Amino acid sequence: MRTVEKAVFIASHDSEVSISAIFRFVIILYSEWQDVNTEVKYTDVDYILFSDVASLMASGKSPYMSSTYRYSPLLAFLLVPNTIFHRCWGKFLFSAQEETADLLFVQWFLRSFSA
């Protein structure tokens, strides 16, 4: 990939990352509204389970006190801020992780295919 093409690719990708981050933020806000105001919930049952187990961990209890939790305690630990700050903390955390993975992929792509 030539230098000019690489610069154009990076610039277009940066705007795509910004747009996708804004889109994710709007979707999270909408999901909160839908969960409160409609019968059909946007938030998955597993996310609610992770949040409930995070509450257990925040109070010093084992995540496995929940009879249905069979995941790594690290996942519940990462969602402890759901109980301290706001219940959608994990949604923002997971969205940030997806954005980070996207950026890492682009960096790998540019290194692998630049000549």
Secondary structure in CASP SS format (residue, H / E / C, confidence):
PFRMAT SS
TARGET T0000
AUTHOR 0000-0000-0000
METHOD secondary structure of the structure
MODEL  1
M C 1.00
R C 1.00
T H 1.00
V H 1.00
E H 1.00
K H 1.00
A H 1.00
V H 1.00
F H 1.00
I H 1.00
A H 1.00
S H 1.00
H H 1.00
D H 1.00
S H 1.00
E H 1.00
V H 1.00
S H 1.00
I H 1.00
S H 1.00
A H 1.00
I H 1.00
F H 1.00
R H 1.00
F H 1.00
V H 1.00
I H 1.00
I H 1.00
L H 1.00
Y H 1.00
S H 1.00
E H 1.00
W H 1.00
Q H 1.00
D H 1.00
V H 1.00
N H 1.00
T C 1.00
E C 1.00
V C 1.00
K C 1.00
Y C 1.00
T C 1.00
D C 1.00
V H 1.00
D H 1.00
Y H 1.00
I H 1.00
L H 1.00
F H 1.00
S H 1.00
D H 1.00
V H 1.00
A H 1.00
S H 1.00
L H 1.00
M H 1.00
A H 1.00
S C 1.00
G C 1.00
K C 1.00
S C 1.00
P H 1.00
Y H 1.00
M H 1.00
S C 1.00
S C 1.00
T C 1.00
Y C 1.00
R C 1.00
Y C 1.00
S C 1.00
P H 1.00
L H 1.00
L H 1.00
A H 1.00
F H 1.00
L H 1.00
L C 1.00
V C 1.00
P H 1.00
N H 1.00
T H 1.00
I H 1.00
F C 1.00
H C 1.00
R C 1.00
C C 1.00
W H 1.00
G H 1.00
K H 1.00
F H 1.00
L H 1.00
F H 1.00
S H 1.00
A H 1.00
Q H 1.00
E H 1.00
E H 1.00
T H 1.00
A H 1.00
D H 1.00
L H 1.00
L H 1.00
F H 1.00
V H 1.00
Q H 1.00
W H 1.00
F H 1.00
L H 1.00
R H 1.00
S H 1.00
F H 1.00
S C 1.00
A C 1.00
END
